[in-house]
Amino acid sequence: MNDKLNIRLKIIRVIFLSLMITLVGRLFYLQISTGEDFIKASQRNAFREIYTQPVRGLILDQVGRPVVSNKSTLIVTVNTRFLENTEDKGASVITRLSNILNISETDIKDRLTPCGTKNAKRPPICWSGSLFQPIPIAKDVSNSIALEIMEQRTLYPGVSAELIAIRDIPKPFGVNMAHIIGYVGPVTDTEINKQKQEGVASDDIGLQNNDAIGRSGVERFYDTWLRGKPGVKVVAVDKAANIKGVVSDTDPESGKYVVLNIDAKLQSLVEEQLAGAIERARSKDYVGESGAAVVVDVNNGNILAMATYPSYDPKIWLGGISNKEFESLSDPKSGIPLISRATQGLFAPASIYKVITASAAAENGFDLQDIYQCPPQLEIGTRVFRNYESLGFGAITMQRAIEVSCDTVFYDIANTLWLKDGGLNPVANPIDAVEKMSFAFGLGSKTGIDLPEEVKGRVGGRIFKKDFWDKNHEIWCERAEKGYPEVEVQDPGRASLLQKFAKENCTEGMRFRAGDAVNISIGQGDTVVTPLQMAMAYAAIANGGTVYEPRVVKAIMNADGSVAERIEPKVKSKLPISAETLAYLQKSLKSTTVSGTGAPPFIGFPLSKIPVATKTGTGEVLGKQSTSWFASYAPADNPQYAIVLMVAQGGTGSGTSAPSVRRIYEELFGIRGGVIDPATSILKGGSPTYSLPKIRLDGLPDYPEIDELFDPSPSPSPSVTAKSASAR
């Protein structure tokens, strides 16, 4: 018995010892290893942070005119902590608010419901901020309604009316600028979660759930400057989440001012003239579906104006956009006005591309002083390539070929260069002169403009053919074998043709043929560009060979007028052409306006005093009407501005686009009926200003038209009815 008892006692001692070791280990883990986490959790339970949104910075044009500003508005807010302490949990208060604000009770409840909880609507309808701060439920409240709420505190416990600043778009001179300025919108859960994973700098509060951030244009690209820093109030709370006191309170830091190179008055004119070109095309029975215009300072790459068609009213974003409105901006039937044709539209450049082919020829063995043949058509391989309208000019100089835009001269140059590279059996390292010159001019890559929306386009040379074949040859080979049964049901002939193309592309699609080279030489075929790319290319010819990265913004300024950051010009590349080649191009483009395709629209223009360098383009697109292009810079002898304007399905460059470009030059130089008066220039002082705007003591920009164009402190109108809001 004693032995059995001893054994039992030993087992009990082992079990007890094991339990003690486990308990001590657990206590060590809780107190030492994770003690800091529990302390932090305890602190989070004891303190809450309430964020106050800063006033977003202004966006000013080059002389200080606000193109995006802020205006004052009355909002009504509800502190749900007060409602929870009422007898009916705030039901009667919500009913009274519904009646006085003319907002449904359901709408108010949706606004007060925290995001992520049961039955919560999607942001920005639900509340994504702290539950310890008042929640906005209505904006643009009239003075009388706000006063009634504030005077009857007993009927509206926890309800308040306050004056806040919200985004506004003043539109000086009726300017649009929708694709340049962009818009703001609420931060998303995805962005908040990404921030949690990546973390933020120690001196940065980071994005908060109820922040509004830039979503496109300058608002997005320069968001961190414009947004400012929120204020932080730290409050102590008890276990019941009642606020017991304020621990600390930091004021918000307003966003900085972004100063553009864009001139609002010039921008308004360019938008007007682009619309005029569209109407001109339509009056001649062209579709005139879309277009773009760019005005750039050739000496630094600054964008002075940039318009796109179709566009939309940028005010549509203020206060939140409906699903129906957003769908209309993305609707192909309306031309997808959300897309900027200047930076995102891709078009065949047509004959304005010929300066690139001429440059490639000059740097690869062709003598620009030679005589070239310009027949009406040229047979290359088994195909016949014709001039525009099948015109021929006989034996001409390269300058004359540029002036009259002779296609066959450039066809022959491209074919000769292609043969030099080995033709269908290319040498080990083909020169691909035209393709590589295109890259040097900035095509096939993004310009680097300080806007978030830009595409790089495409240069349709040997590199493109190989890459395209690598991505598609498996599909082509599959179709070559199986055909197109889904097409054959409706159109057997088309199905047969598609299968034939698939068979050819399966085995031969990577080959760079003579026809490819010929098409590229006149800006047709697989090459597509943005109007901005061509504007920067012509600016490079004008300034002596420097391809700049275009800049929309000139500087970042503080509200006290000091400079936070100056945006300096940035060189993207240098043209790999000789000074002689560059001078020849400049001379040829200048003479095009006197005795070439650019002459008719400039009849009566004082070219002897302000010469203009021009090049027309009429792009052919399969199944569509021609694309109208007009590229230019002036004064040709001392260049300041480059202007490119195009209209898709708009006809000829000379007939559709050029008249609008001429009108812009007249306003830039102050030309009135052949008389030049710089004092009447559309630009203040007659030229772009490199100085920064002056900021008044009250933090507002100072410029001549301030009383006419901008009311610095508008008051809410008593006649305005309340609208639901989330104060974003």
SEKEPA-6188 format. One line per 8 residues: number of its first residue (from 0); their letters; for each residue x, y, z of C-alpha. Coordinates in nm, 3 decimals, always signed. Layout:
BEGIN
NUM) a) X Y Z; ...
//
This chain:
BEGIN
0) mndklnir) +0.000 +0.000 +0.000; +0.282 +0.238 +0.093; +0.448 +0.176 -0.244; +0.125 +0.253 -0.430; +0.076 +0.568 -0.219; +0.430 +0.682 -0.289; +0.379 +0.628 -0.660; +0.057 +0.832 -0.653
8) lkiirvif) +0.227 +1.113 -0.461; +0.510 +1.120 -0.713; +0.260 +1.142 -1.002; +0.076 +1.426 -0.826; +0.405 +1.610 -0.766; +0.498 +1.574 -1.138; +0.157 +1.699 -1.251; +0.172 +1.990 -1.005
16) lslmitlv) +0.525 +2.079 -1.116; +0.420 +2.065 -1.482; +0.124 +2.293 -1.415; +0.345 +2.539 -1.229; +0.597 +2.546 -1.512; +0.318 +2.603 -1.766; +0.164 +2.879 -1.553; +0.496 +3.057 -1.501
24) grlfylqi) +0.573 +3.030 -1.873; +0.235 +3.174 -1.963; +0.279 +3.461 -1.717; +0.623 +3.532 -1.863; +0.476 +3.537 -2.215; +0.189 +3.765 -2.117; +0.390 +4.006 -1.902; +0.726 +4.013 -2.075
32) stgedfik) +0.688 +3.899 -2.436; +0.351 +4.057 -2.514; +0.329 +4.305 -2.230; +0.411 +4.595 -2.460; +0.127 +4.496 -2.694; -0.119 +4.488 -2.406; +0.002 +4.828 -2.289; -0.053 +4.971 -2.637
40) asqrnafr) -0.397 +4.809 -2.651; -0.480 +4.957 -2.314; -0.367 +5.297 -2.432; -0.583 +5.263 -2.740; -0.878 +5.190 -2.517; -0.798 +5.498 -2.305; -0.734 +5.750 -2.585; -0.893 +5.828 -2.919
48) eiytqpvr) -0.760 +6.039 -3.207; -0.995 +6.272 -3.391; -0.871 +6.413 -3.721; -0.965 +6.756 -3.857; -0.935 +6.784 -4.234; -0.709 +7.064 -4.362; -0.814 +7.313 -4.627; -0.690 +7.187 -4.964
56) glildqvg) -0.447 +7.414 -5.148; -0.543 +7.627 -5.447; -0.444 +7.560 -5.808; -0.347 +7.883 -5.985; -0.271 +7.962 -6.348; +0.063 +8.116 -6.445; -0.031 +8.470 -6.332; -0.219 +8.365 -6.018
64) rpvvsnks) -0.579 +8.325 -6.133; -0.741 +8.045 -5.929; -0.864 +7.763 -6.153; -0.938 +7.543 -5.853; -1.020 +7.712 -5.523; -1.229 +7.664 -5.211; -1.556 +7.818 -5.108; -1.734 +7.842 -4.776
72) tlivtvnt) -2.046 +7.639 -4.713; -2.265 +7.563 -4.414; -2.294 +7.198 -4.316; -2.507 +7.024 -4.056; -2.335 +6.760 -3.842; -2.461 +6.505 -3.592; -2.272 +6.369 -3.292; -2.404 +6.015 -3.257
80) rflented) -2.274 +5.993 -2.898; -2.542 +6.244 -2.797; -2.815 +6.064 -2.989; -2.739 +5.736 -2.813; -2.801 +5.902 -2.477; -3.149 +6.027 -2.568; -3.461 +5.838 -2.464; -3.545 +5.718 -2.818
88) kgasvitr) -3.183 +5.682 -2.934; -3.216 +5.991 -3.154; -3.518 +5.879 -3.359; -3.713 +6.202 -3.298; -3.406 +6.415 -3.373; -3.358 +6.239 -3.706; -3.725 +6.295 -3.789; -3.694 +6.670 -3.715
96) lsnilnis) -3.377 +6.692 -3.924; -3.548 +6.513 -4.209; -3.829 +6.767 -4.209; -3.619 +7.081 -4.178; -3.346 +6.972 -4.424; -3.583 +6.806 -4.672; -3.378 +6.486 -4.659; -3.525 +6.141 -4.604
104) etdikdrl) -3.471 +5.974 -4.268; -3.321 +5.677 -4.448; -3.062 +5.902 -4.611; -2.966 +6.054 -4.276; -2.936 +5.712 -4.112; -2.720 +5.590 -4.400; -2.489 +5.888 -4.348; -2.461 +5.812 -3.976
112) tpcgtkna) -2.391 +5.440 -4.022; -2.022 +5.349 -3.982; -1.870 +5.187 -4.288; -1.816 +4.815 -4.248; -2.109 +4.761 -4.013; -2.423 +4.570 -4.096; -2.646 +4.732 -4.362; -2.390 +5.011 -4.423
120) krppicws) -2.389 +5.165 -4.769; -2.069 +5.199 -4.967; -1.840 +5.500 -4.915; -1.884 +5.790 -4.940; -2.244 +5.742 -4.819; -2.150 +5.556 -4.499; -1.930 +5.725 -4.238; -1.565 +5.621 -4.252
128) gslfqpip) -1.428 +5.861 -3.991; -1.407 +5.851 -3.611; -1.729 +5.797 -3.414; -1.602 +6.053 -3.164; -1.639 +6.341 -3.407; -1.953 +6.499 -3.559; -2.072 +6.336 -3.883; -2.179 +6.564 -4.173
136) iakdvsns) -2.525 +6.485 -4.309; -2.603 +6.793 -4.524; -2.416 +7.070 -4.702; -2.510 +7.399 -4.870; -2.752 +7.462 -4.584; -2.923 +7.801 -4.587; -2.843 +8.056 -4.315; -3.201 +8.050 -4.187
144) ialeimeq) -3.209 +7.670 -4.143; -2.868 +7.669 -3.971; -2.982 +7.946 -3.736; -3.306 +7.764 -3.651; -3.114 +7.447 -3.559; -2.865 +7.634 -3.344; -3.136 +7.831 -3.161; -3.335 +7.517 -3.070
152) rtlypgvs) -3.066 +7.309 -2.901; -3.316 +7.115 -2.692; -3.488 +6.987 -3.007; -3.157 +6.906 -3.178; -2.919 +6.760 -2.917; -2.583 +6.673 -3.068; -2.667 +6.860 -3.390; -2.456 +7.152 -3.504
160) aeliaird) -2.408 +7.381 -3.805; -2.064 +7.497 -3.904; -1.887 +7.677 -4.186; -1.631 +7.470 -4.380; -1.429 +7.511 -4.698; -1.509 +7.283 -4.993; -1.361 +7.255 -5.344; -1.477 +7.503 -5.607
168) ipkpfgvn) -1.392 +7.564 -5.973; -1.417 +7.938 -6.057; -1.364 +7.896 -6.437; -1.196 +8.230 -6.518; -1.279 +8.334 -6.876; -1.508 +8.031 -6.894; -1.209 +7.796 -6.908; -1.273 +7.423 -6.881
176) mahiigyv) -0.940 +7.248 -6.809; -1.119 +6.932 -6.690; -0.841 +6.694 -6.800; -0.566 +6.915 -6.658; -0.695 +7.002 -6.313; -0.858 +6.662 -6.246; -1.073 +6.598 -5.940; -1.073 +6.467 -5.584
184) gpvtdtei) -1.255 +6.171 -5.434; -1.276 +5.970 -5.110; -0.992 +5.741 -5.013; -1.064 +5.368 -5.059; -1.028 +5.074 -4.823; -0.770 +4.930 -5.061; -0.552 +5.240 -5.023; -0.588 +5.235 -4.644
192) nkqkqegv) -0.494 +4.866 -4.629; -0.197 +4.922 -4.859; -0.078 +5.202 -4.634; -0.104 +4.973 -4.330; +0.114 +4.717 -4.505; +0.374 +4.965 -4.629; +0.361 +5.204 -4.335; +0.415 +5.580 -4.342
200) asddiglq) +0.699 +5.809 -4.246; +0.734 +5.889 -3.876; +0.645 +6.254 -3.934; +0.346 +6.173 -4.156; -0.005 +6.099 -4.030; -0.088 +5.924 -4.354; -0.425 +5.871 -4.516; -0.733 +5.859 -4.296
208) nndaigrs) -1.063 +5.689 -4.372; -1.250 +6.012 -4.440; -0.979 +6.182 -4.646; -1.040 +6.321 -4.993; -0.746 +6.273 -5.229; -0.663 +6.362 -5.588; -0.797 +6.113 -5.841; -0.675 +6.256 -6.173
216) gverfydt) -0.491 +6.547 -6.329; -0.294 +6.794 -6.121; -0.513 +6.711 -5.820; -0.368 +6.360 -5.825; -0.011 +6.420 -5.943; +0.049 +6.690 -5.681; -0.187 +6.549 -5.417; +0.065 +6.536 -5.133
224) wlrgkpgv) +0.134 +6.908 -5.175; -0.230 +7.008 -5.215; -0.373 +6.789 -4.938; -0.190 +6.943 -4.643; -0.179 +6.774 -4.302; -0.484 +6.704 -4.083; -0.517 +6.834 -3.731; -0.516 +6.575 -3.452
232) kvvavdka) -0.712 +6.600 -3.129; -0.634 +6.326 -2.876; -0.914 +6.270 -2.624; -0.927 +6.052 -2.312; -1.224 +5.817 -2.284; -1.357 +5.585 -2.014; -1.468 +5.224 -2.047; -1.810 +5.339 -2.166
240) anikgvvs) -1.638 +5.539 -2.442; -1.737 +5.872 -2.290; -1.492 +6.156 -2.355; -1.329 +6.262 -2.027; -1.096 +6.530 -2.156; -0.861 +6.656 -2.429; -0.504 +6.530 -2.402; -0.360 +6.726 -2.697
248) dtdpesgk) -0.483 +6.926 -2.994; -0.284 +7.001 -3.309; -0.423 +7.239 -3.572; -0.446 +7.121 -3.936; -0.188 +7.248 -4.184; -0.345 +7.381 -4.504; -0.233 +7.249 -4.838; +0.011 +7.443 -5.054
256) yvvlnida) -0.066 +7.633 -5.372; +0.018 +7.474 -5.707; +0.105 +7.729 -5.977; +0.057 +7.615 -6.337; +0.239 +7.708 -6.655; -0.108 +7.707 -6.811; -0.255 +8.051 -6.879; -0.631 +8.045 -6.817
264) klqslvee) -0.707 +8.309 -7.080; -0.501 +8.131 -7.347; -0.643 +7.794 -7.244; -0.995 +7.926 -7.290; -0.905 +8.047 -7.640; -0.745 +7.713 -7.735; -1.050 +7.523 -7.613; -1.267 +7.755 -7.822
272) qlagaier) -1.051 +7.714 -8.133; -1.041 +7.335 -8.100; -1.420 +7.330 -8.082; -1.418 +7.560 -8.386; -1.202 +7.311 -8.578; -1.444 +7.032 -8.489; -1.736 +7.238 -8.619; -1.539 +7.329 -8.931
280) arskdyvg) -1.488 +6.961 -9.005; -1.853 +6.880 -8.952; -1.960 +7.165 -9.178; -1.768 +6.987 -9.455; -1.947 +6.657 -9.393; -1.668 +6.503 -9.186; -1.749 +6.324 -8.862; -1.516 +6.538 -8.649
288) esgaavvv) -1.536 +6.286 -8.365; -1.254 +6.408 -8.140; -0.946 +6.627 -8.128; -0.672 +6.790 -7.926; -0.457 +7.102 -7.923; -0.129 +7.174 -7.744; +0.062 +7.502 -7.699; +0.413 +7.461 -7.560
296) dvnngnil) +0.696 +7.703 -7.480; +0.972 +7.556 -7.699; +1.252 +7.691 -7.480; +1.168 +7.495 -7.167; +0.886 +7.249 -7.238; +0.628 +7.441 -7.036; +0.270 +7.363 -7.140; +0.086 +7.694 -7.183
304) amatypsy) -0.243 +7.539 -7.296; -0.371 +7.190 -7.370; -0.725 +7.118 -7.481; -0.913 +6.800 -7.567; -1.245 +6.726 -7.734; -1.489 +6.595 -7.625; -1.465 +6.725 -7.271; -1.703 +6.772 -6.979
312) dpkiwlgg) -1.783 +7.017 -6.701; -1.523 +6.959 -6.424; -1.778 +7.075 -6.166; -1.951 +6.740 -6.210; -1.713 +6.598 -5.948; -1.791 +6.858 -5.682; -1.991 +6.702 -5.401; -1.967 +6.352 -5.548
320) isnkefes) -2.065 +6.208 -5.884; -2.357 +5.974 -5.947; -2.317 +5.636 -6.119; -2.521 +5.764 -6.414; -2.295 +6.067 -6.455; -1.981 +5.854 -6.436; -2.118 +5.610 -6.693; -2.182 +5.900 -6.931
328) lsdpksgi) -1.815 +6.004 -6.903; -1.709 +5.651 -6.997; -1.970 +5.594 -7.269; -1.823 +5.525 -7.617; -2.140 +5.668 -7.771; -2.054 +6.009 -7.624; -1.689 +5.980 -7.727; -1.563 +5.881 -7.380
336) plisratq) -1.507 +6.241 -7.265; -1.316 +6.116 -6.959; -1.014 +6.044 -7.186; -0.772 +6.324 -7.268; -0.703 +6.307 -7.641; -0.390 +6.517 -7.591; -0.213 +6.264 -7.366; -0.414 +5.943 -7.408
344) glfapasi) -0.546 +5.960 -7.764; -0.352 +5.754 -8.020; -0.355 +5.860 -8.384; -0.153 +5.796 -8.699; +0.064 +6.111 -8.732; +0.047 +6.121 -9.113; +0.270 +6.371 -9.294; +0.376 +6.574 -8.990
352) ykvitasa) +0.591 +6.265 -8.924; +0.796 +6.328 -9.239; +1.044 +6.551 -9.052; +1.153 +6.233 -8.870; +1.200 +6.036 -9.193; +1.393 +6.328 -9.344; +1.617 +6.338 -9.035; +1.682 +5.964 -9.056
360) aaengfdl) +1.766 +5.994 -9.425; +2.005 +6.285 -9.372; +2.192 +6.100 -9.096; +2.215 +5.777 -9.298; +2.372 +5.864 -9.629; +2.114 +6.077 -9.813; +2.227 +6.420 -9.931; +1.960 +6.680 -9.856
368) qdiyqcpp) +2.095 +6.892 -10.140; +2.023 +6.622 -10.400; +1.728 +6.615 -10.640; +1.458 +6.356 -10.567; +1.192 +6.215 -10.795; +0.827 +6.270 -10.701; +0.613 +6.056 -10.935; +0.236 +6.017 -10.877
376) qleigtrv) +0.294 +5.657 -10.763; +0.572 +5.413 -10.687; +0.576 +5.036 -10.731; +0.754 +4.855 -10.449; +0.754 +4.477 -10.463; +0.410 +4.372 -10.580; +0.231 +4.678 -10.444; +0.171 +5.027 -10.579
384) frnyeslg) +0.202 +5.319 -10.334; +0.043 +5.647 -10.444; +0.078 +6.012 -10.357; -0.207 +6.194 -10.186; -0.469 +6.250 -10.458; -0.216 +6.084 -10.697; -0.034 +6.412 -10.766; +0.324 +6.412 -10.898
392) fgaitmqr) +0.580 +6.697 -10.890; +0.866 +6.549 -11.095; +1.227 +6.618 -10.996; +1.230 +6.827 -10.676; +1.450 +6.912 -10.379; +1.395 +6.761 -10.035; +1.277 +7.103 -9.920; +1.012 +7.104 -10.191
400) aievscdt) +0.916 +6.747 -10.099; +0.845 +6.868 -9.743; +0.661 +7.179 -9.868; +0.422 +6.988 -10.096; +0.429 +6.675 -9.876; +0.531 +6.438 -10.156; +0.475 +6.083 -10.033; +0.664 +5.902 -10.308
408) vfydiant) +0.994 +6.074 -10.221; +0.969 +5.934 -9.869; +0.850 +5.595 -9.995; +1.167 +5.562 -10.199; +1.389 +5.672 -9.909; +1.228 +5.420 -9.675; +1.259 +5.138 -9.929; +1.625 +5.219 -9.991
416) lwlkdggl) +1.700 +5.216 -9.616; +1.510 +4.888 -9.581; +1.712 +4.727 -9.860; +2.032 +4.855 -9.700; +1.931 +4.663 -9.385; +1.898 +4.343 -9.589; +1.535 +4.357 -9.694; +1.350 +4.034 -9.618
424) npvanpid) +1.681 +3.879 -9.510; +1.804 +4.143 -9.264; +2.168 +4.180 -9.165; +2.277 +4.084 -8.815; +2.232 +4.432 -8.671; +2.005 +4.634 -8.898; +2.023 +5.010 -8.860; +1.644 +5.063 -8.869
432) avekmsfa) +1.712 +5.432 -8.920; +1.355 +5.565 -8.926; +1.243 +5.358 -8.628; +1.537 +5.464 -8.411; +1.502 +5.828 -8.515; +1.138 +5.809 -8.404; +1.249 +5.698 -8.059; +1.499 +5.985 -8.047
440) fglgsktg) +1.218 +6.232 -8.119; +1.028 +6.092 -7.819; +0.781 +5.863 -7.992; +0.705 +5.519 -7.850; +0.762 +5.640 -7.492; +0.582 +5.864 -7.246; +0.676 +6.230 -7.263; +0.714 +6.250 -6.885
448) idlpeevk) +0.446 +6.515 -6.839; +0.351 +6.582 -6.477; +0.004 +6.435 -6.514; -0.092 +6.079 -6.417; -0.278 +5.995 -6.738; -0.050 +5.936 -7.036; +0.013 +5.659 -7.291; +0.340 +5.593 -7.473
456) grvggrif) +0.208 +5.529 -7.823; +0.380 +5.298 -8.069; +0.649 +5.308 -8.335; +0.561 +5.047 -8.595; +0.908 +4.927 -8.687; +1.097 +4.600 -8.674; +1.101 +4.591 -8.292; +0.725 +4.629 -8.275
464) kkdfwdkn) +0.665 +4.360 -8.537; +0.875 +4.106 -8.344; +0.718 +4.187 -8.004; +0.367 +4.178 -8.150; +0.431 +3.841 -8.313; +0.571 +3.696 -7.990; +0.249 +3.790 -7.810; +0.004 +3.675 -8.078
472) heiwcera) +0.154 +3.401 -8.293; +0.004 +3.115 -8.088; -0.344 +3.259 -8.138; -0.277 +3.314 -8.509; -0.152 +2.958 -8.555; -0.457 +2.821 -8.373; -0.689 +3.027 -8.592; -0.494 +2.922 -8.903
480) ekgypeve) -0.589 +2.564 -8.825; -0.941 +2.604 -8.682; -1.052 +2.912 -8.876; -1.332 +3.144 -8.760; -1.647 +2.928 -8.732; -1.829 +3.198 -8.535; -1.779 +3.441 -8.826; -1.846 +3.184 -9.098
488) vqdpgras) -2.208 +3.149 -8.987; -2.281 +3.507 -9.087; -2.007 +3.584 -9.342; -1.819 +3.289 -9.499; -1.614 +3.517 -9.723; -1.484 +3.724 -9.432; -1.412 +3.411 -9.229; -1.202 +3.275 -9.516
496) llqkfake) -1.010 +3.602 -9.545; -0.943 +3.612 -9.170; -0.812 +3.255 -9.178; -0.584 +3.345 -9.467; -0.440 +3.637 -9.267; -0.401 +3.409 -8.963; -0.200 +3.156 -9.168; +0.025 +3.430 -9.300
504) nctegmrf) +0.076 +3.588 -8.958; +0.142 +3.248 -8.798; +0.454 +3.190 -9.007; +0.542 +3.535 -9.143; +0.398 +3.783 -8.893; +0.735 +3.870 -8.742; +0.887 +3.979 -9.074; +0.943 +4.348 -9.133
512) ragdavni) +0.848 +4.400 -9.498; +0.906 +4.678 -9.747; +0.541 +4.779 -9.717; +0.584 +4.823 -9.342; +0.886 +5.048 -9.394; +0.708 +5.250 -9.664; +0.401 +5.311 -9.449; +0.607 +5.420 -9.151
520) sigqgdtv) +0.792 +5.678 -9.360; +0.478 +5.892 -9.399; +0.334 +5.836 -9.050; +0.093 +5.558 -9.143; +0.079 +5.186 -9.071; +0.137 +5.065 -8.717; +0.275 +5.393 -8.582; +0.044 +5.587 -8.349
528) vtplqmam) +0.124 +5.893 -8.140; -0.035 +6.138 -7.899; -0.075 +6.505 -7.998; +0.147 +6.596 -7.701; +0.431 +6.379 -7.836; +0.420 +6.558 -8.171; +0.408 +6.900 -8.001; +0.725 +6.815 -7.809
536) ayaaiang) +0.890 +6.682 -8.128; +0.826 +7.007 -8.316; +0.934 +7.208 -8.012; +1.266 +7.020 -8.031; +1.313 +7.116 -8.397; +1.233 +7.476 -8.307; +1.471 +7.507 -8.010; +1.773 +7.349 -8.175
544) gtvyeprv) +1.736 +6.981 -8.090; +1.636 +6.950 -7.723; +1.344 +6.722 -7.639; +1.203 +6.845 -7.307; +0.972 +6.669 -7.069; +0.655 +6.879 -7.078; +0.560 +7.054 -6.755; +0.211 +7.165 -6.655
552) vkaimnad) +0.320 +7.300 -6.315; +0.563 +7.586 -6.258; +0.602 +7.589 -5.880; +0.465 +7.499 -5.538; +0.402 +7.797 -5.310; +0.319 +7.844 -4.945; +0.020 +8.051 -4.839; +0.257 +8.326 -4.722
560) gsvaerie) +0.392 +8.367 -5.076; +0.722 +8.186 -5.023; +0.837 +7.917 -5.264; +0.815 +7.557 -5.145; +0.955 +7.408 -5.465; +1.030 +7.536 -5.813; +0.963 +7.290 -6.096; +1.261 +7.324 -6.327
568) pkvksklp) +1.270 +7.224 -6.696; +1.397 +6.871 -6.757; +1.565 +6.745 -7.072; +1.445 +6.407 -7.196; +1.688 +6.366 -7.487; +1.882 +6.541 -7.762; +1.807 +6.486 -8.128; +2.089 +6.282 -8.290
576) isaetlay) +2.104 +6.503 -8.599; +2.363 +6.749 -8.720; +2.325 +7.126 -8.706; +2.307 +7.126 -9.086; +2.017 +6.879 -9.088; +1.834 +7.075 -8.821; +1.881 +7.403 -9.011; +1.751 +7.238 -9.328
584) lqkslkst) +1.437 +7.118 -9.152; +1.377 +7.463 -9.002; +1.418 +7.628 -9.342; +1.185 +7.377 -9.509; +0.909 +7.414 -9.248; +0.931 +7.792 -9.272; +0.897 +7.783 -9.651; +0.601 +7.540 -9.626
592) tvsgtgap) +0.395 +7.832 -9.491; +0.498 +8.050 -9.785; +0.479 +7.817 -10.084; +0.361 +7.480 -9.957; +0.058 +7.311 -9.805; +0.066 +7.545 -9.506; +0.032 +7.860 -9.717; -0.345 +7.884 -9.788
600) pfigfpls) -0.458 +7.922 -9.423; -0.195 +8.194 -9.362; -0.285 +8.425 -9.649; -0.290 +8.779 -9.505; -0.087 +8.684 -9.199; +0.219 +8.913 -9.148; +0.471 +8.637 -9.225; +0.741 +8.888 -9.316
608) kipvatkt) +0.744 +9.009 -8.954; +0.638 +8.692 -8.775; +0.732 +8.391 -8.991; +0.562 +8.064 -8.901; +0.704 +7.713 -8.957; +0.432 +7.460 -9.044; +0.360 +7.108 -9.159; +0.024 +6.966 -9.260
616) gtgevlgk) -0.092 +6.608 -9.221; -0.388 +6.412 -9.352; -0.390 +6.066 -9.199; -0.567 +5.776 -9.367; -0.742 +5.533 -9.130; -0.900 +5.210 -9.257; -1.278 +5.237 -9.245; -1.275 +5.598 -9.129
624) qstswfas) -1.237 +5.947 -9.268; -0.895 +6.112 -9.267; -0.731 +6.262 -8.959; -0.649 +6.633 -8.981; -0.309 +6.744 -8.841; -0.136 +7.079 -8.828; +0.204 +7.112 -8.657; +0.384 +7.445 -8.625
632) yapadnpq) +0.608 +7.681 -8.431; +0.666 +8.057 -8.436; +0.836 +8.291 -8.484; +1.027 +8.066 -8.720; +1.347 +8.274 -8.687; +1.335 +8.302 -8.307; +1.093 +8.035 -8.188; +0.883 +8.083 -7.876
640) yaivlmva) +0.573 +7.867 -7.922; +0.494 +7.533 -8.082; +0.130 +7.453 -8.157; -0.011 +7.120 -8.271; -0.381 +7.072 -8.339; -0.557 +6.764 -8.475; -0.910 +6.645 -8.547; -0.994 +6.276 -8.585
648) qggtgsgt) -1.207 +6.215 -8.895; -1.167 +6.583 -8.970; -1.039 +6.604 -9.327; -0.722 +6.785 -9.431; -0.474 +6.954 -9.202; -0.474 +7.273 -9.405; -0.850 +7.301 -9.432; -0.966 +7.197 -9.085
656) sapsvrri) -0.695 +7.241 -8.821; -0.477 +7.521 -8.962; -0.730 +7.809 -8.939; -0.764 +7.752 -8.565; -0.386 +7.743 -8.520; -0.357 +8.072 -8.708; -0.616 +8.229 -8.478; -0.420 +8.121 -8.170
664) yeelfgir) -0.100 +8.278 -8.310; -0.285 +8.602 -8.380; -0.392 +8.623 -8.016; -0.048 +8.526 -7.886; +0.130 +8.795 -8.086; -0.143 +9.059 -8.072; -0.218 +9.061 -8.447; -0.522 +9.267 -8.542
672) ggvidpat) -0.596 +9.291 -8.913; -0.233 +9.255 -9.011; -0.115 +9.505 -8.746; +0.105 +9.367 -8.468; +0.051 +9.513 -8.122; +0.210 +9.307 -7.842; +0.005 +9.506 -7.589; -0.307 +9.328 -7.714
680) silkggsp) -0.156 +8.979 -7.671; -0.375 +8.732 -7.489; -0.085 +8.675 -7.249; -0.033 +8.933 -6.979; +0.280 +9.128 -7.075; +0.282 +8.971 -7.421; +0.471 +8.653 -7.329; +0.475 +8.367 -7.078
688) tyslpkir) +0.567 +8.480 -6.728; +0.844 +8.299 -6.545; +0.788 +8.490 -6.222; +0.550 +8.361 -5.956; +0.222 +8.521 -5.845; +0.211 +8.750 -5.546; +0.015 +8.628 -5.246; -0.171 +8.883 -5.033
696) ldglpdyp) -0.155 +8.896 -4.654; -0.488 +8.714 -4.637; -0.338 +8.421 -4.828; -0.518 +8.491 -5.156; -0.341 +8.540 -5.489; -0.315 +8.895 -5.617; -0.388 +8.951 -5.987; -0.561 +9.227 -6.190
704) eidelfdp) -0.897 +9.058 -6.244; -0.944 +8.931 -5.888; -1.257 +9.138 -5.823; -1.412 +9.024 -6.151; -1.314 +8.659 -6.158; -1.287 +8.544 -5.799; -1.484 +8.608 -5.483; -1.240 +8.511 -5.205
712) spspspsv) -1.501 +8.450 -4.936; -1.841 +8.363 -5.082; -2.121 +8.315 -4.833; -2.382 +8.044 -4.867; -2.699 +8.171 -5.024; -3.005 +8.167 -4.794; -3.211 +8.043 -5.087; -3.004 +7.727 -5.136
720) taksasar) -3.182 +7.414 -5.016; -2.994 +7.150 -4.821; -2.830 +6.855 -4.992; -2.710 +6.532 -4.836; -2.335 +6.525 -4.789; -2.042 +6.344 -4.644; -1.818 +6.654 -4.642; -1.545 +6.493 -4.842
//
